[in-house]
């Protein structure tokens, strides 16, 4: 999909080489879970997309209703029952001023969810843009090349633990959940779902998470809007830390992941 228009096939999908998204990574994105053919939490994703675009001074001229209808048609065309939907808004092509923004939608298979292993890595200094899903975030993912034996990284700056390269990190102590309250972490949609539903998920405390206290926590798990609750097998350097009984219990409280519980349940 490009600018609300469905493309006949994959070979017709293209990104102009003069698009600022390609040239400079100048754009924002959302990764959306598709369950039973429907995009999950679409309104929340579109709201975050608009807020991120505003932070990057990119106009989003399409109405939410128009984007939703085009995405529905895209999913129907691809017979996408369980899938991942990537939505991109770029600054577009600079044909004079102002630039003409561009919208792209891509459907891809839903990846199998497995438990993950983590290492701890220092991240470049955090800024307000750290809390925006920008296309030009290669520095996060390039860090992974230095850690070929793990799946993801806990990002640390100045002894404070923020998140991983792709997920929100939750920690458990005495059955209470803890997660970072830094303004420099991505406002995760599933994270917010947990915070909004204490009667379901229990008490969550949002506060700074310090590297020095990781060994004091009982458990760790990750969350994303696509995968929901993700089990952690181990964190390198913190021998006992991983997902446990509290983390596993959250799988049963997740609204749309019943089809992958079997894969998750093998995590340690």
N, C-alpha and C positions, 0 to 999 in steps of 0.2 A: 504494500500500500504506500502510495506517495501522495501527500496533500489531499487526503480523503478519497483518492481514486484507486480502485483495485487494479493491479497489473495482471495481465493474462497468465504469466508464468514466471518462474524464478529467473529465466534468462532475460526478461524485460526489466528486472530490478536493477537499478543503477543509482550511483551517487555521483553527482557532477564533481569533477576534479576541482572545480572552482568554488565548491561549497565550503564555507568556513568550518563546517563540522569535520570535513576531511582534511583541510589544510591546517587547521589549528586546534581541532578538538573542541570547537566553540559550539557547545550545545548541551542540552540536558536530556535525561533519559529516565524511563521507568521500566522495570521488569515485573510483569504481571502474571500471576498464576491463573491458568484456565482450568476450570473444574466443571465437568459435565457440560462443556461447550460454552460456559459463561466466564467472563473475566471477574475475578474475585476482588472485592474492594475497589472497583473501578473509579468511583467518585473520589475516594481518598487518594488514589494514584494520580488522577487528573489534577486534583487540588495541589498536590505536592509538585507535580510537573509545572504548573503555572507559577507557583511560588519560587521554584528554582529558576525558571526562565526569567522571572522578574529580577531575581538577584543578579542574573547575568546580563540584564538589560536586553533580553530577547523577547520580542512580541509573540504572543500566541493568538493569532487572529481567528482561530476556529472555535466555535462554541462547543461546550462539553457535549451537548446533545448530538451535534453533527459528528464529532469524533467517535462517540459511543456507537452511533449507527454504522459508521464505516468500519469500526473494529468488529462489530457483530457480523457484518457482511464478510469481512476477512476471515473470521473464524469459521463461518458457515462454508465459505468457498473451500477452505482447507480441511473441512471435516474434522476440526480440532476439538476433540472431546477432553483429553487431558494433555495440556501443552503449556508452553511458556510464550507469552506475548511481549515482545520488546517494542517499546514506543520511544521514538527519538524526535526531538525538536532541535533543529540546528539554526544558527544565525543565517544560513542560506547563502545565496549568491549576492555579492555586492555589485549590483547593477546601478551604480550611483548611490545616492542616499535618499531614504533609508534603505537598508538591505531588505531582501525578500526572504523571510524565514521559510523553512521547509519542514515538513512532517513526514516521518517514515514509520511504518508498522511492519513488523516481521514476526511470523509464527515459527516456532521451532519445537522439537519434541521435548517432553518433560523428562528431565534427567532422573535417573534412579537416585533415591536418597540413601546415603550411607553415613555411618558415623565418620567423624573426621578427626584428624590429628592436628595439633596446633604447635607452633613455636612462637616465641616472644620476639618481636622485632621493633626497633626504634623507627619511628615515622618522622618525616619532616615536620617542622613546627606547624601546629594546627592553626587554621584561620576560619573565618565564617564560611568560606567556600568549601571547607571540609564537610559541612553539613548539607551540601547540595550534591545531587546525583549528576555530576558533570561528565560529559563524554571524555574530557581530557584528564582522566585520573590515572594515567599510566604509571605514575610513580608508586602508587599503592601496589599494583600488580607486578611491577618490575621487581619489587622486593622479594616476591615469591621465587624468582629465579635463583636467589641465593640460598633457598631452603627447599631443595628438590625432594626431600624425604617427608615433607608434611603437606597437608592439604590446604591449610590456611594459616594466617598469622594474627596473633593478638598484637594490636598496634599500641605502642607506648611512646609517650613524649614527656620528658621531664618527670619521669617516675610515675606518671599517671596512665592508667589503662583506659583506652577509649572503646574500641570495637575491633572487629576483624576487617579484612579487606572487603568482605561482602556481607557481613552479618552483624547483628546486635549481639553483644555478649551479656549473658545473665549469670550471676553467681548465687549460690545457695549456702546459707548458714542457718542451722537450726530451723529448717523448713521455711525460712524467709528469703525472698528473692531480692537481689541487689543488682542494680545496673547504673551505668554512668549517667549523671545529669549534666554533663558538659554541653555547652551550646555548640561545640565543635564536633558533635557526632551526628550522623544522619538520623533524622526523626523517623525511625522505622515504623512502618504501618502495623506490623504484627506486634512490635514492642508496645505501641500505643493501645492495641487491642488488649494486651495483658494488663496494662495500667488502668484501663477503663473498666475492667471486670474483676475487681478484687474478690467478689463472692465466688467466682469460678476458679481463679488462679491463686488466690491467697494474697497475702500482704507483699507489696514490693516497695523497697526503699530506693529512691534515686539519690545518689550522692557520688562524690569522687571515689573512684576505685584506684587504690595505690598498688604499685607493683610489689611493694614490700609485704602486703597482706594477702597475696594470692594463696600462700600456703595455709592460711587460716580458714579458707572456705571449704565446705564439704563437697560441693559439686560445681560444675559449670555446664551450661548448654548455650546454644546459639539459636537465634530466630531470624527468619527472613519471610517476606510476604509470599515468596514462591514455595519454600519448603516447610514453612511453619517452624516447628521445634526440631532442631538438629542436634543429635547426640555427639558428644565429644569423647573419643576414646582416651586421649591423654594430652597433656600439655608438657612439652619438653622442658625439663628443668624443675617441674613441680610434680614429684613422683606420684602422689596420691590423687591429684586433681583430674576429675573426669565426670561424666554424667552418671547419675545414680538413680535411686528410687523416686526421688522428687521429680527429676527431669523426665523420667519415663511416665510418671503419672500425668504429666501435662499433655502427653500425646492423646490420651483419651478425652481431653477437654478441648481439643483442637477441632474447629468446625468443619474442615473440609479435607482432612488428610487420612481418612479411614482407609483409602486405597493403598497407602504406603506404610501403614503401621507395621506390617510384617517385616519390611526391610529395616525399619528403624529399630525394631525390638531386638535385633541381634547385637546392638551396641552394648559395650560394657558399661 
